[in-house]
Structures are given as structure tokens and as C-alpha cells.
Amino acid sequence: TTPQIMAWMMDEYEVLMGHSHPCVITGKPIPIGGSEGRGDATARNVVIVHNLPAGVTSDGKSKQTFNIGTLPPGQSKKVQLTATASKPGKFTSNAEATADGGLSAEASSSTVVRQPALVVVKKGPAMRLIGRPAEYEITVTNKGDAASTNTVLVDSFTGPAQFVSASDGGQLANGTITWNLGTIEANASKTVTLTLKATGRGE
């Protein structure tokens, strides 16, 4: 495998990881940490194939091919792609570079995808007396493995009831109360309260 191919594999690996890993790939050109005594032939008809795992796609595809062409000695080529995961989990992708003369090199990278999962529970009295306030407690729990940011809770009420108050900055508009809960970390909860007053019979 030529130093040019190995230099590209190092660049691709560092793009996937997000930071420098000069010791991961051997056979690089000397200026970027390679060893003396490696070959210096031009790599021709270089093709990179990036295979994505199940559940991950890039532009709707599970495989992307890049035709690099010729790589002279000491040069490298970097390509980038944006991938989207359809579910949380750990995903490992593999990139392979090939060139004329049977040259080939591979590198892989793993990425952990996390996702928030919100659950809402509302508790309150089963019956209310006319003219008396009734308090409701609403709890939002993040049961996922990532923080939920810019979280907004919306609750509405119908029937013969009058809004009295809402905790934590809840705002009433057209029979709907909205709370801006901000960030809810994984396995954490936020609870707000709503007080209504029954003005007539009904459910």
C-alpha cells in the first residue's frame, strides 16, 4: 500500500473521529509521521468506498463511492460525507481505498448516537367542587440517553373551568398553557403545577 493511500486513510479516520490520530495509520509519508524506506510510487485510479452500517444513510444511501483518480507521492485527498442515523445506538462504518496494482487499505470508525425520550404524566383530582380550586401536577421525564433541549410542555383544558395559575412561568393563551422547560438531562424530570377552578358541572 502506498504512503498516499495511507495518508488518505489517516485523514478519513481523523474526520470520522473528530480529532487527530497520527499513530493509528502506518505507512504514511515521512512529513506527516511516516517511516523511511516506504515506497514512493504514484497511486492511480484511486477509489474510496464508504460503507455505512444498517440504520445509517447518507443522501438516502448505505454506501458512498468517491473517485479520487491519481495521487502523486506525498499527497493525500480528503473527502467528507454527512450521515443520518434512524435510531440510537453504536454504529461502525468502514472505508476502503483501492488503486491500480491491487493496492488497498481500510479504516473503520464507531459513533454512538443518543436520543432523548420524553414521557409526560399528569395527576390531579378526579372530582372538583364548583368554585373551588383544583391543582394538577404535570411531570415530564426524559427516559432517553441524551439531554432534551429547548423542551416545551403544552397543556389545554376544556369545559366549565377557569384558569387560576401555573407554576414555573406557564403562560395561558386561548385555553392552552405553555411552559418552556429548557433542558432536561437524561434520566431527569421536571414538574410543573396548574391550578383551575370549576365554574360549572362537567368533566
Salt bridges, closest charged atoms under 4 A:
GLU12 OE2 - HIS50 ND1 3.88
ASP155 OD2 - LYS122 NZ 2.77
